[in-house]
Structures are given as C-alpha cells and as structure tokens.
C-alpha cells in the first residue's frame, strides 16, 4: 500500500490515509484545500457520492468536515477494501457505504435510489476520457422518472488532466469555474435552469 495523504480538516484532521497502489492519484493537500474552501458552506449535512473513489480521500474529507453520509463507488476490489480501512481510520465508517462496482452502471441503476446527492466527486483515470464523459452525461441527464440523482443546488466536481477539454454545459449541468494545479484541474458544475441545447467546450 502507498500513502494517500492526510485528512486536512474536521473531526478526522491529521488522519493518514492509505492508497491502493502507486497508480492511484489521491487528492493532494493543495487540491483539497481549494476544493473544500469552495464547498465548505454547503457541506454540513450533505449527502456525497464519490465516483471512481480510489482511496476515498475526497469523500472522507467531506465526511470529516460535516457531510452526513457518503457513498463510495469503486470497481477494483483492493481499492474498495482500502476505502473501508480508511473510513475506519478516520472514524467515519458509520456514515460511509462502499459499493464495489462499475461507476457508470451505478449512476444508471442505483444512484437515484441512494440519492439525491448534494455533492458528486468524479475522479476517473486521466486517460479514461470516455468514462468521464459517460458519467458526466448520465449525471446531467433529465430524470426519466420521479427519482432524481442530484439536489437542485448540487455540486458536481470533476478532477481531470488540465488539457482534457470539458463541456461548458451538458444536460442539466453548467460549468461555473475551473481551477488548475499543475497537471491537475478541478471543474465545478451546478444544475442549470434549462437543459443545454448543445455542448460547448471552453477554449
């Protein structure tokens, strides 16, 4: 196992987290500081979905800072076990649920029944742009039934390679800001009043 850094604030501040392996890119301290400085006003009592969860560092930071519960979706068995261990280390296991499975299938089949969510963190492998596009499109799609995945004022935050172009608007989501940290970028989406007619990519 490798090191996924530490929880930087809240009830679990200072807790060291494990990473499933060297190929994992957990949220670094600088990225987490910026991310949660923006999200902090909306975290208390929030329901969080951590997709492609890896070590679970993002969702665990949210729980430490006051989120009510979090669902961690991870396909890799070793990573799923690491998330469970990290939840225990951070003393938030009672508020976290680990789902071992495909993130796209989860969004399509289970997310609406487990939600609605106030915050969704998307952190697929940087090279897997198809997974990123598919997950974002499914999250942004108008609900087919009465069940919804996202709260009306939800945040959807994508962690991605800075050169990967993301749409300004997709479905019911619109990009409101992007922050860059070296090769990593965070793009923040919020629900829009009307579905996007077409997708435009920032230049």
C-alpha positions as CSV (number, residue, x, y, z in Angstrom):
1,X,0.0,0.0,0.0
2,X,1.1,3.6,-0.6
3,X,0.2,6.8,1.1
4,X,-2.9,8.8,0.2
5,X,-2.0,11.8,2.3
6,X,-4.0,13.0,5.3
7,X,-7.3,14.4,6.2
8,X,-6.7,18.2,6.4
9,X,-9.7,19.5,8.4
10,X,-12.6,18.5,10.6
11,X,-13.2,15.7,13.0
12,X,-10.6,13.4,11.4
13,X,-7.9,16.1,10.9
14,X,-4.4,14.6,10.6
15,X,-5.6,11.0,9.9
16,X,-3.2,9.3,7.4
17,X,-5.0,7.5,4.6
18,X,-3.9,4.5,2.6
19,X,-3.8,4.4,-1.2
20,X,-4.5,1.2,-3.2
21,X,-1.2,1.4,-5.1
22,X,1.3,3.6,-6.9
23,X,-1.0,4.2,-9.8
24,X,-3.6,6.0,-7.6
25,X,-3.6,9.8,-7.7
26,X,-5.3,10.8,-4.5
27,X,-6.4,14.4,-3.9
28,X,-3.3,16.3,-2.8
29,X,-3.4,18.8,0.1
30,X,-3.4,21.9,-2.2
31,X,-6.2,20.5,-4.3
32,X,-8.3,19.5,-1.3
33,X,-7.8,22.9,0.3
34,X,-9.1,24.7,-2.8
35,X,-11.9,22.2,-3.4
36,X,-13.3,22.3,0.2
37,X,-12.8,26.0,0.6
38,X,-15.4,26.4,-2.2
39,X,-17.7,23.6,-1.0
40,X,-17.5,24.3,2.8
41,X,-20.6,26.4,3.1
42,X,-22.7,23.5,1.6
43,X,-21.1,20.5,3.3
44,X,-22.9,20.4,6.6
45,X,-25.5,17.6,6.5
46,X,-24.7,16.9,2.8
47,X,-25.1,13.6,1.0
48,X,-22.0,12.8,-1.1
49,X,-21.3,10.5,-4.0
50,X,-17.6,9.7,-4.6
51,X,-17.3,8.0,-8.0
52,X,-14.1,6.2,-9.1
53,X,-13.3,6.6,-5.5
54,X,-9.8,5.2,-5.4
55,X,-8.6,5.7,-1.8
56,X,-11.8,7.5,-0.8
57,X,-9.9,10.6,0.2
58,X,-12.3,13.1,-1.3
59,X,-15.4,11.6,0.3
60,X,-13.7,11.1,3.6
61,X,-12.6,14.7,3.7
62,X,-16.2,15.7,3.1
63,X,-17.4,13.4,6.0
64,X,-14.7,14.8,8.3
65,X,-16.0,18.4,7.5
66,X,-19.6,17.6,8.4
67,X,-21.2,15.8,5.5
68,X,-24.0,13.4,6.8
69,X,-23.2,10.4,4.6
70,X,-21.2,9.3,1.6
71,X,-21.4,6.5,-1.0
72,X,-18.0,5.4,-2.4
73,X,-18.2,3.6,-5.8
74,X,-15.0,1.7,-6.8
75,X,-14.7,-1.2,-9.3
76,X,-11.3,-2.5,-8.0
77,X,-11.6,-5.0,-5.1
78,X,-8.3,-3.9,-3.4
79,X,-9.3,-0.2,-3.6
80,X,-12.7,-1.0,-2.2
81,X,-11.1,-2.7,0.8
82,X,-8.7,0.3,1.2
83,X,-11.7,2.7,1.3
84,X,-13.3,0.6,4.1
85,X,-10.0,0.7,6.0
86,X,-9.7,4.5,5.5
87,X,-13.2,5.0,6.7
88,X,-12.4,3.1,9.9
89,X,-9.1,5.1,10.4
90,X,-11.0,8.4,10.1
91,X,-13.7,7.1,12.4
92,X,-16.5,7.8,9.9
93,X,-17.3,4.3,8.9
94,X,-20.8,4.6,10.3
95,X,-21.5,7.3,7.7
96,X,-19.8,5.8,4.6
97,X,-21.0,3.0,2.3
98,X,-18.6,1.3,-0.1
99,X,-20.1,0.0,-3.3
100,X,-17.8,-2.3,-5.3
101,X,-18.9,-2.0,-8.9
102,X,-18.8,0.0,-12.1
103,X,-19.4,3.7,-11.7
104,X,-21.4,4.2,-14.9
105,X,-23.7,1.3,-14.0
106,X,-24.1,2.6,-10.5
107,X,-25.2,6.0,-11.8
108,X,-27.6,4.4,-14.3
109,X,-29.1,1.9,-12.0
110,X,-28.7,2.8,-8.3
111,X,-27.8,6.5,-7.8
112,X,-31.3,7.8,-7.9
113,X,-32.5,5.4,-5.2
114,X,-29.4,6.2,-3.0
115,X,-29.7,9.9,-3.5
116,X,-30.5,12.7,-4.2
117,X,-26.9,13.9,-3.7
118,X,-25.7,17.3,-2.7
119,X,-22.1,16.7,-3.9
120,X,-20.7,14.3,-6.5
121,X,-16.9,13.9,-6.9
122,X,-15.8,12.5,-10.3
123,X,-12.2,11.3,-10.4
124,X,-11.7,8.6,-13.2
125,X,-8.2,7.8,-14.5
126,X,-7.0,10.7,-16.6
127,X,-6.7,8.7,-19.7
128,X,-10.2,7.3,-19.4
129,X,-12.0,10.3,-21.0
130,X,-14.8,8.1,-22.3
131,X,-15.7,7.1,-18.7
132,X,-15.6,10.8,-17.6
133,X,-17.9,11.8,-20.5
134,X,-20.3,9.0,-19.9
135,X,-20.5,9.6,-16.1
136,X,-21.0,13.3,-16.6
137,X,-23.7,12.8,-19.2
138,X,-25.6,10.4,-17.0
139,X,-25.5,12.7,-14.0
140,X,-26.6,15.6,-16.1
141,X,-29.5,13.8,-17.9
142,X,-33.0,14.9,-17.0
143,X,-34.7,12.3,-14.8
144,X,-36.7,9.7,-16.7
145,X,-38.9,9.1,-13.6
146,X,-39.7,10.9,-10.4
147,X,-36.4,9.9,-8.8
148,X,-33.5,12.4,-9.2
149,X,-29.8,11.9,-8.7
150,X,-28.9,15.5,-7.8
151,X,-30.4,18.0,-5.5
152,X,-31.4,21.3,-7.2
153,X,-28.4,23.1,-5.7
154,X,-25.9,20.2,-6.0
155,X,-22.2,20.4,-6.9
156,X,-20.6,18.1,-9.4
157,X,-16.8,18.4,-9.3
158,X,-14.6,16.7,-11.9
159,X,-10.9,16.1,-11.2
160,X,-9.1,15.7,-14.5
161,X,-5.9,16.3,-16.6
162,X,-5.8,20.0,-17.3
163,X,-5.5,19.6,-21.0
164,X,-8.7,17.4,-21.2
165,X,-11.5,19.7,-22.5
166,X,-14.7,19.6,-20.6
167,X,-18.1,21.0,-21.9
168,X,-19.2,24.3,-20.5
169,X,-22.7,22.8,-20.4
170,X,-24.0,19.3,-20.6
171,X,-27.7,18.2,-20.0
172,X,-28.9,19.9,-16.8
173,X,-25.4,20.9,-15.6
174,X,-23.4,24.1,-16.3
175,X,-19.7,24.7,-15.6
176,X,-19.2,27.6,-13.1
177,X,-15.4,27.5,-12.5
178,X,-12.2,25.7,-13.2
179,X,-9.1,25.6,-11.0
180,X,-5.7,24.3,-12.2
181,X,-2.9,22.7,-10.0
182,X,0.0,21.7,-12.3
183,X,-1.3,18.8,-14.4
184,X,-4.5,18.5,-12.4
185,X,-7.6,20.6,-12.8
186,X,-10.9,20.8,-11.0
187,X,-14.0,21.8,-12.9
188,X,-17.1,22.7,-10.9
189,X,-20.7,22.1,-12.3
190,X,-24.0,23.1,-10.9
191,X,-27.6,22.4,-12.1
192,X,-28.8,24.8,-14.7
193,X,-32.4,26.1,-15.1
194,X,-32.8,24.5,-18.5
195,X,-31.1,21.6,-20.3
196,X,-28.3,22.6,-22.6
197,X,-29.2,22.7,-26.3
198,X,-25.7,21.8,-27.3
199,X,-22.3,21.3,-25.6
200,X,-19.6,23.9,-25.9
201,X,-16.1,23.4,-24.9
202,X,-14.0,26.2,-23.3
203,X,-11.2,27.4,-25.4
